Amino acid sequence: DYPLIQAKGVFEVLFDAQDVALHYAPDWHNLQGVGGEVRFFSTSMDININQGHINDSILQNAIVSIDSFSQSDFIDVTGDVKSSLAHAVLFLTESPSKGLVTDIDEVIDIEGSTDVHIDLKVPLGEQALKANITAKIKDARATILPMDLLISDITADFLFTENGVYSQQINATSLGSPIVGELSTNEQAISAKVSGKMAIAQLAKQFPNPMWAYAQGSSDYQAKLEFPNNGPQLCTIELDSNLIGTAIQFSPISKPEAQNHPISIKLGLTPSSINAFKIVYENPVALQNRVDINLKKIAPHWQGLIHTPMASGSIFIPIAFNKDSEISLSLKELDLSAIKKINLGSNDGAALVVKNLPSIKLSSQELYWNHVNLGKLELQTQPTDQGLSITQCDISSLNNKLSLTGFWQQQNQQNFSSISGNLLSDDFGTFLKKTRLSNDIDDTTADLQFVLNWPATPYEISKAILSGSIDAHLAYGRILGVDPGLGRVLGALDIWKIGDRLRFDFSDITDSGLSFSETTGHFTINQGTANTKDLMINAMPAKIYISGSTNLLTEEIDLRATV
């Protein structure tokens, strides 16, 4: 039995201690270099500490006490510590509270100083530890490592308990604007809710990308940073905004500054990178222009599903984005009409070096151009020493099949593109009308062999710079009324008025058009001017032979016809 518990008298031991290591609780850092007064009185103990340190954190004062060795359930530990935030986090990561801060420490790098007040109740029996640790922070900095995103001017009071970490108000600055947040803990996760304003100019500076050129302005946002207790991500960030105040000029997701277009972005983070990405962009004005992209990093690819006005389907994008990897796209539909609106330069404004791109394997059940479904697409490309080779490009539908190969070369910062192949059509007239190439041909089958090239990227093809050759064979169709282009010339060659045509009288047009059983011709194209020496139209009553040239851009013609 403890001395003098029952008897009269007093038991007291009082002494000073210096440079002592004090072990006050299991799994907590020992107090080092402790100096102070130790007092045992009856069944109680009090240690008044006036100096010491925990790692490199300075212990300003502390009291370790037990009210009664025989009756108390806890050791009480209270004290004040002056510390850098890095050492304060280290203290918590090597304590029973490490589950609260270890994940945060892996994702967020914290700089600054803090004043910490410790209030612990360390169990002497089977009870759970009770903690009440407060940390006051002013003008601190934090960097979200996977995004390299700086948060500065952090001022807040934090509370750490055995149940979690909390803060009722956090004031800081990020992306050039003030933010306000709060921190809480529940059974599922530690969560920080933040609100602020994001400016496109600041986003473009922080996350360089040519797509920012299509937006300007600033909008309010709400963000949630979450560290789940269980799940595939160490941390998730979810951002929501109505984009009021931001204008977007990128068809088909364009919006004026004052319009409400909700956007939600969710990121999954690991200590070193982003491993999940989801974005949903709503377009209340045009529901078909909704964007929904959901990708996960599963080595060696980013993979997932996309739904955008341009493309819908599943995609596999290599994490190592280089010429030794492959992009695989399996799409339900693909619309190429918007491709010219996309700046394919690199983030720093330098030209795109295509020989460094991955190979591409693409299939799409439906391929659209100018709102016309051209059919099914199969595409395969391969990088080469000089650029990119198109080893397969097949577009097929019920009545049409286009097959071609080609290349995209780059030399001395100059681009050159070339394609060769053939087009087979069982209804060439309808194909021309649907693709808006011409309204002058009706019915007819077609077999076209072509070699075309132009001094630009593949997506910068235009009539003015086009060169090459086309061999055409059409059968059983009609040449209709006068329209611009080559069809204007052909449509004007009605056999019943060939005399007027040869006198360059093009003032009238036929009602029914010119029927033919066969049309053949070889065309050469030089920088937008098409020439032929042997165009033959086998019309019902006669054969017509045409030679001359047509400017594809200005639609000027210089032709000679022989019947």
PENORPE-V659288 format. One record per pair of residues at least 24 apart in sequence whose ideal C-beta (glycine too) atoms are under 10 Angstrom apart, sorted by the first residue. I is the first residue (numbers start at 1). J is the second residue. D is the distance in whole Angstrom. If there is no record, write none. Layout:
I,J,D  I,J,D
This chain:
1,70,9  2,40,10  2,42,8  2,43,6  2,68,10  2,69,7  2,70,7  3,42,9  3,43,10  4,42,7  4,43,10  5,42,8  5,43,7  5,69,10  5,70,8  9,42,10  10,41,8  10,42,7  11,40,7  11,41,7  11,42,6  11,43,8  12,39,7  12,40,7  12,41,5  12,42,8  12,44,10  13,38,8  13,39,7  13,40,4  13,41,8  13,45,9  14,38,7  14,39,5  14,40,8  14,41,8  14,46,10  15,39,8  15,40,9  16,48,10  16,50,10  17,47,8  17,49,9  18,51,9  19,51,9  19,52,9  20,47,9  20,49,9  20,52,8  21,52,9  22,47,7  22,49,8  22,52,8  22,59,10  22,62,9  22,64,7  22,77,10  24,62,9  24,64,5  24,75,6  24,76,10  24,77,6  24,120,8  24,122,6  25,64,10  25,75,7  25,77,7  25,95,9  25,96,8  25,120,7  25,121,10  25,122,4  25,123,9  25,129,7  26,96,8  26,122,8  26,123,9  26,129,9  27,94,8  27,95,6  27,96,5  27,97,9  27,98,9  27,129,9  28,54,9  28,77,9  28,91,9  28,92,10  28,94,8  28,95,5  28,96,7  28,97,9  28,118,10  28,120,8  28,122,8  28,129,9  28,131,10  29,53,10  29,54,5  29,55,7  29,57,9  29,90,9  29,91,6  29,92,10  29,94,6  29,95,7  30,54,8  30,55,10  31,59,6  31,62,7  31,64,8  31,77,9  31,79,9  32,59,9  33,58,10  33,59,8  34,59,8  34,62,8  34,64,9  35,59,10  36,61,9  36,62,8  36,63,9  36,64,9  38,64,9  39,65,9  40,66,9  40,69,9  42,68,8  42,69,9  42,70,10  43,67,8  43,68,5  43,69,5  43,70,5  43,71,8  43,72,9  44,68,6  44,69,8  44,72,8  45,69,7  45,72,10  45,75,9  46,76,10  47,75,10  47,77,9  49,77,10  49,79,7  52,79,9  52,81,9  53,81,9  53,82,10  53,83,9  53,87,10  54,79,10  54,81,7  54,83,8  54,87,8  54,88,9  54,90,9  54,91,6  54,94,10  54,116,10  54,118,9  55,83,9  55,84,10  55,86,10  55,87,5  55,88,10  55,90,6  55,91,7  55,94,9  56,83,8  56,84,7  56,86,9  56,87,5  56,90,9  56,91,10  57,81,5  57,82,7  57,83,4  57,84,7  57,86,10  57,87,5  57,88,7  57,90,9  57,91,6  57,114,9  57,116,8  58,82,5  58,83,7  58,84,10  58,87,10  59,83,9  59,116,10  59,118,9  60,115,9  60,116,10  60,117,10  62,118,7  64,120,9  64,122,9  66,122,10  66,124,8  69,124,9  72,121,10  72,124,7  72,125,10  73,121,8  73,122,10  73,123,6  73,124,6  73,125,6  73,126,9  73,127,6  74,120,9  74,121,4  74,122,6  74,123,6  74,124,6  74,125,9  74,127,7  74,129,9  74,130,7  75,120,8  75,121,7  75,122,4  75,123,8  75,124,6  76,119,8  76,120,7  76,121,6  76,122,8  76,130,10  77,118,6  77,119,8  77,120,4  77,121,8  77,122,6  77,131,10  78,117,8  78,118,6  78,119,5  78,120,8  78,121,10  78,132,9  79,116,9  79,117,8  79,118,5  79,119,8  79,120,9  80,115,7  80,116,7  80,117,5  80,118,7  80,134,10  81,114,8  81,115,8  81,116,4  81,117,8  81,118,6  81,133,9  81,135,9  82,113,7  82,114,8  82,115,6  82,116,8  83,113,7  83,114,6  83,115,8  83,116,6  83,135,9  84,110,9  84,111,8  84,112,7  84,113,6  84,114,8  84,140,10  85,109,10  85,110,4  85,111,6  85,112,5  85,113,7  85,114,5  85,116,10  85,135,8  85,137,7  85,140,6  85,141,9  85,142,8  85,154,9  86,110,6  86,111,7  86,112,9  86,113,10  86,114,10  87,113,10  87,114,9  87,116,10  88,112,10  88,113,9  88,114,5  88,115,10  88,116,6  88,133,9  88,135,6  88,137,9  88,158,10  88,160,10  89,114,10  89,135,10  91,116,8  91,118,9  91,133,9  92,116,10  92,131,10  92,133,8  92,135,9  92,160,7  92,165,9  95,120,10  95,129,10  95,131,9  95,133,10  95,160,10  96,120,10  96,122,10  96,128,9  96,129,6  96,131,8  96,162,8  97,129,9  97,131,6  97,133,8  97,160,6  97,161,9  97,162,7  97,164,9  97,165,8  99,164,10  99,190,9  99,227,10  99,229,8  100,131,10  100,160,7  100,161,9  100,162,9  100,163,9  100,164,6  100,165,5  100,185,7  100,190,7  100,227,9  101,160,8  101,165,7  101,190,9  101,227,9  102,227,9  102,234,10  103,189,10  103,190,8  103,227,5  103,228,9  103,229,9  103,233,10  103,234,5  103,235,7  103,269,10  103,271,9  104,142,10  104,165,8  104,183,10  104,190,7  104,192,9  104,225,9  104,227,6  104,234,9  104,235,8  105,271,9  106,145,8  106,146,10  106,227,10  106,234,6  106,235,8  106,269,9  106,270,8  106,271,4  106,272,9  107,142,10  107,143,10  107,144,6  107,145,6  107,146,7  107,147,9  107,225,9  107,227,8  107,233,10  107,234,6  107,235,5  107,237,10  107,269,6  107,270,8  107,271,6  107,272,9  108,142,5  108,143,7  108,144,6  108,145,7  108,146,10  108,149,10  108,151,9  108,192,10  108,225,9  108,227,10  108,235,8  108,269,10  108,271,10  109,141,9  109,142,7  109,143,5  109,144,8  109,145,6  109,150,10  110,137,9  110,140,7  110,141,7  110,142,5  110,143,8  110,151,10  110,154,8  111,140,6  111,141,4  111,142,7  111,143,8  111,150,10  111,152,9  111,154,9  112,137,6  112,138,8  112,139,7  112,140,3  112,141,6  112,142,8  112,152,10  112,154,7  112,155,10  113,137,8  113,138,8  113,139,9  113,140,8  114,138,8  114,140,7  114,156,10  114,158,8  115,157,10  116,158,9  116,160,9  118,160,9  119,161,10  120,162,9  121,162,9  128,162,6  129,162,6  130,161,8  130,162,6  130,163,10  131,159,10  131,160,6  131,161,5  131,162,5  131,163,9  132,159,7  132,160,8  132,161,6  132,162,9  133,158,8  133,159,7  133,160,4  133,161,8  133,162,10  133,165,9  134,158,7  134,159,6  134,160,8  134,161,10  134,166,10  135,159,8  135,160,7  135,165,9  135,167,9  137,167,9  137,170,9  137,172,10  138,171,10  139,172,10  140,172,8  141,172,9  141,173,10  142,172,8  142,174,9  144,174,9  144,225,8  144,235,8  144,237,8  144,267,10  144,269,8  145,269,8  145,270,10  145,271,7  145,272,7  145,273,9  146,234,9  146,235,8  146,237,9  146,267,8  146,268,9  146,269,5  146,270,7  146,271,7  146,272,6  146,273,5  146,274,5  146,275,9  147,206,8  147,207,8  147,237,8  147,267,8  147,269,8  147,273,9  147,274,7  148,206,8  148,207,9  149,174,7  149,175,8  149,206,7  149,207,9  149,237,9  150,174,7  150,175,9  150,206,9  151,175,9  151,179,7  151,181,9  151,194,9  152,176,10  153,178,8  153,179,9  154,179,10  154,181,10  156,181,8  156,182,9  156,183,8  158,183,7  159,183,9  159,185,10  160,185,10  161,185,8  163,187,9  164,189,10  164,190,6  164,191,10  165,190,6  165,192,10  165,227,10  166,190,9  167,192,8  170,194,8  172,196,9  174,198,9  174,202,9  174,206,9  174,223,9  175,199,7  175,201,10  175,202,4  175,203,7  175,205,8  175,206,6  175,207,10  175,218,10  175,221,10  176,201,8  176,202,5  176,203,10  176,205,8  176,206,9  176,218,10  177,202,7  177,218,8  177,220,10  177,221,10  179,221,9  179,223,8  181,222,10  181,223,8  181,224,10  181,225,8  183,225,9  185,227,9  185,229,10  186,229,9  187,229,7  188,226,8  188,227,10  188,228,6  188,229,6  188,230,8  188,231,9  189,224,10  189,225,10  189,226,5  189,227,6  189,228,4  189,229,6  189,230,9  189,231,8  189,235,9  189,236,9  190,225,9  190,226,7  190,227,4  190,228,8  190,229,8  190,235,9  191,224,6  191,225,7  191,226,5  191,227,8  191,228,9  191,236,10  192,223,8  192,224,7  192,225,4  192,226,8  192,227,9  192,237,9  193,222,7  193,223,7  193,224,5  193,225,8  193,226,9  193,238,10  194,221,8  194,222,7  194,223,4  194,224,7  194,225,7  194,237,10  194,239,9  195,220,7  195,221,7  195,222,5  195,223,7  195,240,10  196,220,7  196,221,6  196,222,9  196,223,8  197,221,7  197,241,9  197,245,8  198,223,9  198,239,8  198,241,7  198,243,10  198,245,10  198,246,8  199,245,9  199,246,9  200,245,10  200,246,6  200,247,9  200,248,9  203,246,10  204,347,10  207,347,9  208,346,9  208,347,4  208,348,7  208,349,9  209,343,9  209,346,10  209,347,6  210,342,8  210,343,4  210,344,8  210,345,6  210,346,8  210,347,7  210,348,10  210,349,8  211,248,10  211,250,7  211,342,8  211,343,7  211,347,10  212,347,10  213,249,9  213,250,9  213,343,7  213,345,10  214,247,9  214,248,6  214,249,5  214,250,4  214,251,9  214,253,9  214,254,8  214,341,8  214,342,9  214,343,9  215,243,9  215,246,6  215,247,7  215,248,5  215,249,7  215,250,7  215,253,10  215,254,10  215,255,9  216,245,10  216,246,7  216,247,6  216,248,9  216,249,8  216,257,8  217,243,8  217,244,9  217,245,5  217,246,4  217,247,5  217,248,9  217,256,10  217,257,5  217,258,10  218,243,10  218,244,10  218,245,5  218,246,7  218,257,10  219,243,5  219,244,6  219,245,4  219,246,5  219,257,9  219,261,10  219,263,9  220,244,7  220,245,7  221,263,9  221,265,9  223,265,9  224,266,9  225,267,10  225,269,9  226,266,10  227,269,10  228,268,10  231,268,9  232,268,7  232,270,10  232,275,8  232,276,7  232,296,8  233,266,10  233,267,9  233,268,4  233,269,6  233,270,7  233,274,10  233,275,7  233,276,6  233,296,10  234,268,8  234,269,6  234,270,6  234,271,7  234,275,9  235,267,9  235,268,8  235,269,4  235,270,8  235,271,9  236,266,6  236,267,7  236,268,5  236,269,7  236,276,8  236,278,10  237,265,8  237,266,7  237,267,5  237,268,8  237,269,7  237,274,9  238,264,7  238,265,7  238,266,5  238,267,8  238,278,9  239,263,8  239,264,7  239,265,5  239,266,8  239,267,8  239,279,9  240,264,5  240,265,8  240,266,9  240,280,10  241,265,9  242,282,9  243,281,9  243,282,10  248,281,9  249,341,9  250,338,8  250,341,6  250,342,8  251,289,9  251,309,8  251,337,9  251,338,6  251,341,6  252,283,8  252,286,7  252,288,8  252,289,5  252,291,10  252,308,9  252,309,4  252,310,8  252,335,9  252,337,9  252,338,7  252,341,9  253,281,6  253,283,6  253,286,9  253,289,6  253,290,9  253,291,6  253,308,8  253,309,7  253,310,10  253,338,10  254,283,9  254,285,9  254,286,9  254,289,9  255,281,10  255,283,7  255,284,10  255,285,8  255,286,10  255,289,10  256,285,10  259,283,9  259,284,8  259,285,7  260,284,7  260,285,10  261,285,8  261,289,10  263,291,9  264,292,10  265,293,10  266,294,9  268,295,10  268,296,8  268,297,8  270,297,9  273,297,7  273,319,9  274,302,10  275,299,10  275,302,9  275,319,10  276,302,9  276,304,9  277,302,8  277,304,8  278,304,8  278,305,10  279,306,10  279,308,10  280,307,9  281,308,9  283,309,9  300,325,7  300,326,10  301,325,9  301,326,9  301,327,9  301,328,8  302,327,10  303,328,9  306,331,8  307,332,9  307,333,10  308,335,9  308,338,10  309,333,10  309,335,7  309,337,9  309,338,7  310,334,7  310,335,5  310,336,8  310,337,8  310,338,5  310,339,8  310,341,10  310,342,9  310,368,9  311,335,7  311,336,9  311,338,10  311,362,10  311,364,8  311,368,10  312,364,9  312,365,10  312,366,9  313,362,10  313,363,9  313,364,7  313,365,8  315,362,10  316,361,9  317,358,8  318,358,6  318,359,10  320,358,9  321,356,9  321,357,8  321,358,6  322,356,6  322,357,8  322,358,7  322,383,9  323,353,10  323,354,9  323,355,6  323,356,5  323,357,7  323,358,7  323,359,8  323,382,9  323,383,4  323,384,9  323,385,10  323,388,9  324,356,10  324,358,8  324,359,9  324,383,9  325,357,9  325,358,4  325,359,8  325,383,10  326,358,5  326,359,5  326,360,7  326,361,6  326,380,10  326,381,10  326,382,9  327,357,8  327,358,5  327,359,7  327,360,5  327,361,7  327,362,8  327,381,9  328,358,9  328,359,9  328,360,8  328,361,5  328,362,8  328,363,9  329,360,7  329,361,7  329,362,4  329,363,7  329,364,8  329,377,10  329,379,9  330,361,9  330,362,8  330,363,6  330,364,8  330,365,9  331,362,7  331,363,7  331,364,4  331,365,7  331,366,8  331,367,9  331,377,8  332,364,7  332,365,5  332,366,7  333,364,6  333,365,7  333,366,4  333,367,8  333,368,7  333,373,8  333,377,10  334,362,8  334,363,9  334,364,4  334,365,9  334,366,7  334,367,5  334,368,7  334,369,10  334,374,10  334,377,6  334,379,9  335,364,10  335,366,9  335,367,8  335,368,4  335,369,8  335,370,9  335,371,8  335,372,10  335,373,10  336,364,10  336,367,7  336,368,7  336,369,5  336,370,9  336,374,9  336,377,9  336,459,8  337,368,7  337,369,6  337,370,6  337,371,7  337,372,9  339,369,10  339,458,9  339,459,5  340,457,10  340,459,6  340,460,8  340,461,10  342,459,9  344,457,8  344,459,8  350,413,10  351,410,8  351,413,6  351,414,10  351,415,8  351,457,10  352,410,9  352,415,9  352,457,8  353,383,10  353,387,9  353,410,7  353,413,10  354,381,9  354,383,7  354,384,9  354,386,9  354,387,5  354,388,4  354,407,10  354,408,6  354,409,9  354,410,6  354,415,8  354,457,8  354,458,10  355,383,5  355,384,6  355,385,6  355,386,7  355,387,5  355,388,7  355,408,9  355,409,9  355,410,7  356,383,7  356,388,10  357,381,8  357,382,10  357,383,6  357,387,9  357,388,7  357,408,10  358,382,10  358,383,7  359,383,6  359,388,9  359,389,9  359,391,9  360,388,9  360,390,9  361,392,9  362,392,10  362,393,9  363,394,10  364,395,9  366,397,9  367,395,6  367,396,10  367,397,9  369,395,10  369,434,10  369,435,7  369,436,9  370,434,9  370,435,7  370,436,6  371,434,9  371,436,10  372,431,9  372,433,10  372,434,5  372,435,6  372,436,8  373,397,7  373,434,8  374,400,8  374,402,8  374,431,9  374,434,9  374,435,8  375,399,9  375,400,7  375,401,8  375,402,8  376,401,10  377,402,10  378,403,9  380,405,10  381,406,9  381,407,9  381,408,8  382,407,10  383,408,10  384,408,9  384,409,8  385,409,10  386,410,7  386,411,7  386,416,9  387,411,8  387,415,8  387,416,8  387,417,9  387,457,10  388,417,9  388,458,9  390,417,9  390,418,9  390,419,7  390,420,10  390,421,10  390,458,8  393,419,8  393,421,8  394,421,9  395,423,9  396,424,9  397,425,9  397,426,10  397,427,10  397,431,9  398,426,8  398,427,9  399,424,9  399,425,6  399,426,4  399,427,5  399,428,9  399,430,7  399,431,7  399,445,9  400,424,7  400,425,5  400,426,7  400,427,8  400,428,8  400,430,9  400,431,5  400,434,10  400,435,10  400,446,9  401,425,8  401,426,9  402,431,10  402,448,9  402,450,10  404,450,8  404,451,10  404,452,9  406,451,9  406,452,9  406,453,9  406,458,8  407,453,9  407,458,9  408,456,10  408,457,7  408,458,5  408,459,10  409,453,10  410,457,9  414,455,7  414,456,9  415,454,9  415,455,7  415,456,5  415,457,5  415,458,9  415,460,8  416,453,7  416,454,8  416,455,6  416,456,8  416,457,9  417,452,9  417,453,6  417,454,6  417,455,8  417,456,6  417,457,6  417,458,5  417,459,9  417,460,8  417,461,7  417,465,10  418,451,7  418,452,7  418,453,4  418,454,8  418,458,9  418,467,9  418,468,8  419,450,8  419,451,8  419,452,5  419,453,8  419,454,9  419,458,8  419,461,9  419,468,9  420,449,8  420,450,7  420,451,4  420,452,7  420,453,9  420,468,8  420,469,9  421,448,9  421,449,8  421,450,7  421,451,9  421,452,9  422,446,10  422,447,7  422,448,6  422,449,5  422,450,7  422,471,9  423,447,8  423,448,4  423,449,8  423,450,7  423,470,10  423,472,9  424,448,8  425,474,9  427,477,9  428,472,10  428,474,6  428,475,9  428,477,7  429,474,9  429,477,6  429,478,8  429,479,10  429,480,8  432,487,8  437,485,8  437,487,9  438,480,9  438,483,7  438,484,9  438,485,6  438,486,8  438,487,5  438,488,9  438,490,9  438,491,9  439,480,7  439,481,8  439,483,5  439,484,10  439,485,10  439,487,7  439,491,9  440,478,9  440,479,6  440,480,5  440,481,7  440,482,8  440,483,5  440,484,9  440,485,8  440,486,8  440,487,3  440,488,7  440,489,9  440,490,6  440,491,5  440,492,10  440,513,8  440,514,10  441,474,8  441,477,6  441,478,7  441,479,6  441,480,7  441,483,10  441,487,7  441,490,8  441,491,9  441,513,9  441,519,9  442,477,6  442,478,4  442,479,8  442,480,6  442,512,10  442,513,7  442,515,9  443,474,10  443,475,9  443,476,6  443,477,4  443,478,6  443,515,9  443,516,10  444,474,5  444,475,6  444,476,6  444,477,2  444,478,8  444,479,9  444,516,8  444,518,10  444,519,8  445,473,9  445,474,7  445,475,5  445,476,7  445,477,8  446,472,7  446,473,7  446,474,5  446,475,8  446,477,9  446,519,9  447,471,8  447,472,8  447,473,5  447,474,8  447,475,8  447,520,10  448,472,5  448,473,8  448,474,9  448,523,10  449,473,9  449,522,9  450,523,9  450,525,9  451,524,10  451,525,10  452,525,7  453,525,9  454,525,10  454,527,9  454,528,9  455,527,9  462,528,8  462,552,9  462,553,8  463,525,9  463,527,10  463,528,5  463,529,10  463,530,9  463,551,9  463,552,4  463,553,5  463,554,9  463,555,10  464,527,7  464,528,5  464,529,10  464,551,9  464,552,8  464,553,5  464,554,9  465,527,6  465,528,7  465,553,9  466,525,6  466,526,9  466,527,7  466,528,6  466,529,9  466,530,9  466,552,7  466,553,9  467,524,8  467,525,5  467,526,5  467,527,6  467,528,8  467,529,9  468,523,9  468,524,8  468,525,5  468,526,9  468,530,10  469,522,7  469,523,6  469,524,5  469,525,7  469,526,10  469,530,10  469,531,10  470,521,8  470,522,8  470,523,5  470,524,8  470,525,7  470,530,8  470,532,9  471,520,8  471,521,8  471,522,5  471,523,8  472,519,7  472,520,7  472,521,5  472,522,8  472,523,7  472,532,9  472,535,8  473,518,8  473,519,7  473,520,5  473,521,8  474,516,7  474,517,10  474,518,7  474,519,4  474,520,8  474,521,9  474,537,9  474,538,10  475,516,8  475,517,7  475,518,5  475,519,8  475,520,9  475,538,9  476,515,9  476,516,8  476,517,6  476,518,8  476,519,10  477,513,9  477,514,9  477,515,8  477,516,6  477,517,9  477,518,9  477,519,8  478,510,10  478,512,8  478,513,4  478,514,6  478,515,5  478,516,7  478,539,10  479,510,9  479,513,5  479,514,4  479,515,8  479,516,7  479,519,8  479,537,8  479,539,9  480,509,8  480,510,8  480,511,10  480,512,9  480,513,4  480,514,8  481,508,10  481,509,4  481,510,7  481,511,8  481,512,10  481,513,7  482,506,7  482,507,10  482,508,9  482,509,5  482,510,9  483,509,10  483,555,10  484,554,10  484,555,5  485,530,10  485,550,7  485,551,10  485,552,7  485,555,6  485,557,9  486,523,9  486,530,7  486,532,9  486,535,9  486,550,5  486,552,8  486,555,9  486,557,8  486,559,9  488,550,9  488,555,7  488,557,7  489,535,9  489,546,8  489,548,8  489,550,7  489,555,10  489,557,5  489,558,10  489,559,5  489,561,9  490,514,8  490,516,9  490,519,8  490,535,8  490,537,7  490,544,9  490,546,8  490,559,9  492,557,9  492,559,9  492,561,9  493,537,7  493,539,8  493,544,6  493,546,7  493,559,9  493,561,6  493,563,9  494,539,9  495,537,9  495,539,5  495,540,8  495,541,5  495,542,6  495,543,10  495,544,7  495,563,7  496,541,9  498,539,9  498,541,10  498,542,8  498,544,8  498,561,7  498,562,10  498,563,5  499,563,9  501,544,9  501,559,10  501,561,6  501,563,9  502,560,9  502,561,6  502,562,9  502,563,8  504,559,10  506,557,10  514,539,6  514,540,9  514,544,9  515,539,7  515,540,5  515,541,10  516,540,7  516,543,9  516,544,9  517,543,10  518,543,9  519,544,9  519,546,10  521,545,10  521,546,8  521,547,10  523,549,10  523,550,9  524,549,9  525,549,10  525,550,10  525,552,7  527,551,10  527,552,10  527,553,9  528,552,5  528,553,5  528,554,9  529,553,9  529,554,10  529,556,9  529,558,10  530,557,10  531,558,9  532,559,9  533,560,10  535,559,9  535,561,9  536,562,10  537,561,9  537,563,10  539,563,9
